[in-house]
Amino acid sequence: MSKLVGMKWTLAVSTVLAMLFNSALAEGDFPIEGVYTQNEACRGDGSKQEFLRVKITSQDVSYAGGLCSIDTRQQDADKLTMKVTCKFKSGAVMSSAISFTKKDANTLDMAQEGGGTYKAVLHRCLG
């Protein structure tokens, strides 16, 4: 009986470790991390275009209006859709879904999902 309990315990621990390992790999596989500018080609590192600057990391999207934490993400070929919770500088909080579609190596189309009206073209800052 104790051998059966030991086998179940080993299986449970192995399953949890596999899930954690896969989760860590998935977080590192974020194809659009970087600094961008909205609707205007980036000049240098984007620091002189602060109002237009958008920074995307594996955990959040920050821009002049606030910070959006990434709750979930789903990638389908060149389109990445995220559910986010945004905290605006005004103090308001809003949940939404946004998508990023790769146009070319340095440009993304960004759109609010679900009937939202916000759209932008993001230009990667290379400097």
MARPATI-553332 format. One line per field, with one value per residue (C-alpha): residue number from 1; residue in three letters; chain; x, y, z. Coordinates in steps of 0.001 Angstrom, whole numbers, plus 500000, padded with zeros to 6 digits. Layout:
BEGIN
num	[NUM, ...]
residuo	[ALA, ...]
cadena	[A, ...]
u	[X, ...]
v	[Y, ...]
w	[Z, ...]
END
This chain:
BEGIN
num	[1, 2, 3, 4, 5, 6, 7, 8, 9, 10, 11, 12, 13, 14, 15, 16, 17, 18, 19, 20, 21, 22, 23, 24, 25, 26, 27, 28, 29, 30, 31, 32, 33, 34, 35, 36, 37, 38, 39, 40, 41, 42, 43, 44, 45, 46, 47, 48, 49, 50, 51, 52, 53, 54, 55, 56, 57, 58, 59, 60, 61, 62, 63, 64, 65, 66, 67, 68, 69, 70, 71, 72, 73, 74, 75, 76, 77, 78, 79, 80, 81, 82, 83, 84, 85, 86, 87, 88, 89, 90, 91, 92, 93, 94, 95, 96, 97, 98, 99, 100, 101, 102, 103, 104, 105, 106, 107, 108, 109, 110, 111, 112, 113, 114, 115, 116, 117, 118, 119, 120, 121, 122, 123, 124, 125, 126, 127]
residuo	[MET, SER, LYS, LEU, VAL, GLY, MET, LYS, TRP, THR, LEU, ALA, VAL, SER, THR, VAL, LEU, ALA, MET, LEU, PHE, ASN, SER, ALA, LEU, ALA, GLU, GLY, ASP, PHE, PRO, ILE, GLU, GLY, VAL, TYR, THR, GLN, ASN, GLU, ALA, CYS, ARG, GLY, ASP, GLY, SER, LYS, GLN, GLU, PHE, LEU, ARG, VAL, LYS, ILE, THR, SER, GLN, ASP, VAL, SER, TYR, ALA, GLY, GLY, LEU, CYS, SER, ILE, ASP, THR, ARG, GLN, GLN, ASP, ALA, ASP, LYS, LEU, THR, MET, LYS, VAL, THR, CYS, LYS, PHE, LYS, SER, GLY, ALA, VAL, MET, SER, SER, ALA, ILE, SER, PHE, THR, LYS, LYS, ASP, ALA, ASN, THR, LEU, ASP, MET, ALA, GLN, GLU, GLY, GLY, GLY, THR, TYR, LYS, ALA, VAL, LEU, HIS, ARG, CYS, LEU, GLY]
cadena	[A, A, A, A, A, A, A, A, A, A, A, A, A, A, A, A, A, A, A, A, A, A, A, A, A, A, A, A, A, A, A, A, A, A, A, A, A, A, A, A, A, A, A, A, A, A, A, A, A, A, A, A, A, A, A, A, A, A, A, A, A, A, A, A, A, A, A, A, A, A, A, A, A, A, A, A, A, A, A, A, A, A, A, A, A, A, A, A, A, A, A, A, A, A, A, A, A, A, A, A, A, A, A, A, A, A, A, A, A, A, A, A, A, A, A, A, A, A, A, A, A, A, A, A, A, A, A]
u	[500000, 502790, 504406, 501146, 500986, 504622, 503912, 500887, 502952, 505746, 503209, 501590, 504934, 506054, 502810, 503144, 506800, 505935, 503164, 505470, 508248, 505891, 504449, 507921, 508776, 505516, 506194, 509590, 508076, 506602, 507196, 506392, 508283, 509861, 509374, 507116, 505539, 501885, 500933, 504317, 507683, 509971, 512973, 515874, 514708, 511380, 512354, 511731, 508237, 507111, 503388, 503390, 505608, 504283, 506390, 505371, 506830, 505761, 503736, 502328, 501780, 502633, 501856, 501321, 497768, 498546, 499521, 497750, 498599, 498332, 495835, 495877, 497272, 496611, 498685, 497431, 500144, 500937, 498107, 498443, 495297, 495511, 492977, 494243, 493317, 494236, 494803, 494627, 496451, 493032, 492504, 489913, 490284, 489004, 489266, 489486, 490926, 493465, 495090, 498427, 498845, 502309, 502489, 506244, 509376, 509009, 505309, 502185, 498508, 496914, 493139, 490686, 488658, 484934, 483597, 486116, 486984, 490656, 493162, 496805, 499854, 502855, 506345, 509237, 511994, 515356, 517657]
v	[500000, 502478, 501749, 502801, 506019, 506740, 506250, 508575, 511190, 510970, 511316, 514350, 516097, 515325, 516742, 519985, 520424, 519817, 522438, 524983, 524305, 524679, 527873, 529375, 528539, 530030, 533305, 533647, 533017, 536472, 537509, 541229, 542414, 545798, 549539, 551010, 554316, 554652, 555740, 557349, 555890, 555652, 557934, 556379, 554699, 556551, 558598, 561869, 560675, 559861, 560537, 558018, 555435, 551912, 549355, 545692, 543118, 539583, 540945, 544299, 546984, 550532, 553749, 557456, 556875, 554115, 550489, 547318, 544042, 541003, 538515, 535951, 535666, 533465, 533339, 532191, 532488, 536227, 537400, 537660, 538381, 539446, 539986, 542915, 544949, 548595, 551154, 554642, 557633, 559064, 556160, 554340, 550581, 548705, 545145, 544606, 542422, 543730, 542077, 542602, 541452, 541370, 543431, 543043, 542629, 546070, 546962, 545696, 546483, 546907, 546822, 546639, 543423, 542932, 545978, 548424, 551415, 551908, 550980, 551917, 550952, 550282, 550960, 549190, 551386, 550001, 552473]
w	[500000, 500854, 497479, 495757, 497814, 496914, 493211, 493379, 495216, 492609, 489795, 491448, 492006, 488435, 487044, 489032, 488016, 484358, 484532, 486168, 483662, 480669, 482160, 482554, 478949, 477705, 479542, 477860, 474420, 473940, 470318, 470600, 473696, 473167, 472934, 470251, 469242, 468254, 464725, 464070, 463131, 466150, 466306, 468210, 471428, 471558, 474613, 472765, 471786, 475323, 474751, 471862, 473596, 474349, 476207, 476066, 478468, 479305, 482267, 481161, 478553, 479643, 477819, 478541, 479847, 482334, 482808, 481665, 483382, 481139, 482570, 479744, 476244, 473245, 470091, 466705, 464042, 463694, 465980, 469755, 471784, 475432, 478170, 480208, 483256, 482748, 485482, 484039, 485489, 486326, 488746, 486626, 486080, 483026, 481743, 478020, 475284, 472817, 469833, 468170, 464573, 463024, 459818, 459319, 461466, 463077, 462833, 464636, 464220, 467646, 468172, 471038, 470695, 471170, 469383, 470799, 468709, 469582, 466876, 466389, 464376, 466620, 465244, 466993, 468389, 467344, 469095]
END
